[in-house]
Amino acid sequence: MTEQPDEPSTEIRELRARKRLVYALVLVGGIAITLLSWWFRGPDDPFLARVYPPFAAVLAGLLVVLWRQWLTLEHLEGLMVLVASALILGRLAWHMHFAAGIEQQLMVLVGGHFWAVGLLVAGAFVMLDRRRGMIAGIVILGISILLTVTGALREYMAAAPPAAETLMYLVRVHVFLGLLLALLAAVAGMRDQLQRALLRAEILHDWATTDPLTGLANRRAAEAGLEREIAYARRYGQPMSVIIADLDHFKDVNDTHGHAHGDRVLREVTARLQARVRDSDLTARWGGEELLVVAPGIDLREATALAERCRRALAEEPVAGLGITATLGVAEFTPEDDRDSLLARADRQLYAGKAAGRNRVVPPPDPLPGT
């Protein structure tokens, strides 16, 4: 059977959706700027007259591709950088080789087109990863330098060399662009290091707080979560209950069917319980075949009903091909409780249920501790 690729997480899907929205706004803005530049063009600018309308059509096509999601976001980002590079560097080539002399165009070049080259370099780092952004930035800067040098040489060969001050302006502009490239590369490197550090921290946190078999919170995370809920319930006077569930005769499952099948049972039990509890509940593997549910905001009666739904979810249908039942003890938090006393009362009810025949929910007859 072919292995299906993992589905992206919710965070990744949300990030991609935000990026698509930003890119859509950029493309709409690019189309508007292109058409306005074409409409208000001068009579002696054939580049604007001939190139900008088809370029606006290309941007509109990219917008359709983005909207219909015909390409992956990574491929679309590379295509957008390529299209923008073609226009900006093509326009720069026009000014350097076909328009009026560099001397006459200095304000236009420094005040507009070279800033567009800098923006293009920055966009490459934003839209591409660090390695591809660095390669794209070097290529873009290299082409800009080449066009500037060949444009100046053309004027020298035509016996109309630009002034030394003009050449110094062009040198300073490209030094600035080189510094911008270096700064963006450094920032991108720090960004990647930060992302790796955050990923390592997240992995270590998962290892420290997640049960590897079931994917539930482990005992350490459950104790910390229970302490938080107790503090909240005590401070605001809100109800809070706990449920301890223990699978009946689970040792027989491991002895008869093997530990691998026992693990499968635990995973399916976990999935069924997770489908019955609320999003606000904390479900944890408390130890072995024991599971803990911390249920904030509900009293003993509501917690008992929740526990009964969980019990029926296991008892009414086979679990991994086996008849599996569970006994559940329930206790409600009181102001006199701490973590240990609350869990001890739920544990007492659990053992009372086992003594009474298993496969049942046993709330205490009185929520007060010590009864």
N, C-alpha and C positions, 0 to 999 in steps of 0.2 A: 504494500500500500504506500502510495506517495505521501511523504510527510508534508503537511500544510505549513506554510510560513506563519510565524506568530503574528497575531493581530497587534497593531500598535496600541500603546496605552492611551488612556483618556487624555493625559497631558500632551502626548505627542500629537494626537488628533486635533486638540485645541490649538496647539502651536502652529500646525500646518494650516488650519483654517484662518488664523490671524495673519499668517504670512500671505496666504492667497488674497485676503482682503487688502492688505497693504500693497501687494503687487498690482491688484486691480486698480487701486487709486493711482499708483504710479503710471500705469499704462494709460488711463484716462487722461491724467495730466500731461503725459507725453504727447498724446494725440492732439490735445487742445493747443499745446505750445507749438507743435509742428504746423498745424493748420493756421494758427495766427501768424507765425513767422512767414509762411507761404503767402498769406493774404496781404500782409503789409511789406512785402519784399520790394526792394528797389528794382528799377528797370534794367540794371546792368548786373544782375545776379542770376545767371542761368542755373547755378547749383540749386538754389532754393526753388526755382521754377520747375526744374525737372526731377529733382531727387525727393523733395519733401512730400509731395502727394503720395507716391508709392510707399515711402517710408511710413506715413500715417496709416496706409492700408495694411502694412506689415504689423504695426502695433495693434491695429484693430483685430487682425488675425490672431495675434498672441493673446489678446483679451478673450477671444472666443475659445481658444485652446485652454486657457486658464479656467474659464467658466465651466466648460464641458469636461474638464479634467482628462483630456485626451493624452496628456503626458504626465509623467511623474513630476513632482515639484522640483527634484534635483535636476532633471533634464531641462525643464522649463527655465530654471534659473540660469543654467549655462547658456541657453539659447538667447535669453534676454540680454545677458552680458555681451554676447557675440553681436547681436543686432545693434545695441547701443554703441559698441566699439566701432562698428562699421560706419555708423553715421558720424560720430564725433571725430574720429580720425580721418574719415573721408572729407568732412568739412574743413579740418585743419590742413589736409593736403591741398584742397582747393585754394585756401588763402595763401599757402606757402608757394605754390607753383603756377597758379593760373590767374589769381586776382592781382590787384595793384601791389606795389612793392611793400616789403615788410615795414619799411619806415612809415608809410602812410597808414598801415593797418595795425600799428603797435597797440593802440588803445583797445581796438576790437579784440586782438589776440590775447593781450594780458588781462583785460577786463572781462572777457567772456569765454573764449575757446579753451584757454589753458586751465581756467577754473573748471570747465566741463571735463577736461582730461583728469583733473584731480578728483572730481566727483565720480568719474568712471572707475578710477582706481579704488576709491573707498567702497563703491557699490560692489566691486568684484569681491572684496573681503567680506562684505556683509552677506552677499548672496551665495558665495561659494565657501568651501572649507578653507582652512589656512593654507594648505599646500597648493590647491588650485588657485586660490586668491593671490598667493605670492607669484605663481607663474603668470597669471593673467596680468597682474600689476607690472611685473618686469617687462612683459611683452608690450603692454600699452605704453609704458614710459619709454621703452626703447624705440618704438615706432614714432613717438612724438619727437624724440631727440633726432632721429634719422630724418624726419620730415623738415625739422627746423634747420638742420645742418645743410641738407641738400637745397632747401629754399635759399639759404644765405649764399651758398656756392653758386647757385643759378644767377643771383644778382651780381656776384663778383665777376662771373664770366660775361655778363651783359654790360660790364663796366659801369654798374650803378650800385656799388657796395653800400650796405646800410652803415649808419654811423656807429662808432665804437660804443656810444652810450646805449644804442638800441641793442647791440649784441650783448652788452652786459645785462640789460633787462632780461633778455631771453635766457642767458646763463643762470641768472638768479632764479627765474621762474622754474627752470628744470632742477636746480638744486633744491628748491622748495618742494617740488614734486617728489624728488628722491627721498627727502626727509619725511615727507608724508607717507611714502611707501614703507620706509623703515619703521615709522611709528605705528602704522597699521599692522605691520607684521608682528611687532612686539606686543601690541594689544591683543591680536588674535592668538598669539602664543600663550599669553597670560590667561585669556579666556578659555583656551583648551585645557590648560593646567588646572584652572578652577573647576571646569566641568569634570575632569578626571578625578579631582579630589572630592567633589561632591558625590560623584558616582561611587567612589570607594567608601565614603562615609555612609552612603545609603545602603550599600551592600553589607558593610559591617553592622549597621543598625539592624538590618533584616536578619542577619545571622544571630544577633544578640537577642532579638525580640520575637522571632518567628519560629514556629515548630516546622522543621523541614518536611515532615511526612504529610501533615494535613494543611499546612499553610496558615493555620490559626496562630494567634498570639501564643507565645509559650508562657510558662509559669511566671518568669520574671516580669514580662510585660503585663501579665494579668494582675499580678500583685500591685504594680505601679498604677495601672488603670483603676483598680478597685480602690486604692488609696485616694486617687483624685475624685472619684465619684462619691466616696464617703465624705470627703472634705466639702464637696459641693452640696451634698444633701444636708449636712450638718449646718452649713452656713446659711442656706436659703430655705431650710425647712421643707425640702422636696422629698417625696418618697423615693426609695431605691430598694431593689431586691436582688438576691442572687439565687441561682439555680445550679446545683451540682448534679451532673448526670453520670451514671456508671453503667457500662454495658454489662448485661447479665451473662454470666458464664462465658466470658470472653476467652478465658484460658483454654476452654475446650475447643474453641475455634482454632487457636494456634496449634494446639496439640493434635487435632484431627486433620486440619486442612493445611497446616504450615503457616509460618510467619508471613510469607509473601501474600497469602490470601487474607490473613488477618490485617495486614496493612491496607489491602484493597477495601476491606470492610470499614476500617477507620476512615478512609478517605470518603467513601460513599456516605457514611453516617454524618461526617462533617458537612458534606454538600447538602444533605437533607435538613440538618439543623440550621444551617446558614440560610436556607430558603424560608424557614419559619420564623426566625427571630427578626427583630427590627433593625434598620440601618444604624440606629443609635446604640444598639446593644453590643457589648464586647463579648465575643465568644473565644475561648482559649482552651488549649489542651492542658489540663491541670496536672496530668501525670498518668502514664499508662493508658488505660481505657477510660479514664475520668475526664469529663469536659466541664468547664465552668462557663456560665452565662451571667454577666453583670448587666442588669436591666435597670437603667436609671429612669426615674419619672413614673414608675408603676408601683402599686402597693402589693400586698400579699395576695389579694384575690386575683388581680390581673396577672401577677407573676405565675400563680398556680395555673391559670388558664393557658398562659404561654407554655409552661412546662408540659401541660397535657397535650397541646398541639404537637410539641416535639416528640412526646412519647408515641402518639398515634402515627406520626410520620415514619417511625421505625417499625412499629408493630404491625401495621396494616399491610405492608408489602415486604417481600424478601429483600434483604440487603446483600448484594453480590451473590445472589443465589441461596442465601441462608436466612433462616428465621432468626432475626436479631431483635431483642427487646432491651429496654433500659429502665432503670429505677432512678427517680429524680427526687432530690430533696430541695425544698424551697425555704427561704427565710427572708424576712423584711428587715431593713435597717431601722434601728431605734437610736435616739440620741445617746443612750448608754453604751452603744456598741463601739468597738474598734474592729479592725480587719479580722483579727483572729477569732473574736467572739462571734461575729456574724457568720464566718465560715464554719465555725464549730457547730452552730445551731443548724445550718443547712446540712452539715455532715451527719448530725444526729438523726435528722429526718431521713436522710438517705439510708442509713443503716436500719432505721425502723422499717423502711419500705422493703429492704432485703429480708429482714426477719419476718415480715408479713407475707412473703411469697414472691417478691420482685415484680417487675413490669407494672409499676404504678408510680404516681406522683404523691408525695407525702409532704404537705405543708404542716407547720406546727399548729397545734390547736390555739395557741396564743402567741402573738408576735413579740411579746415582751421577753427579754432574755431571762434565763433562769427558770423558766416554767417547763 
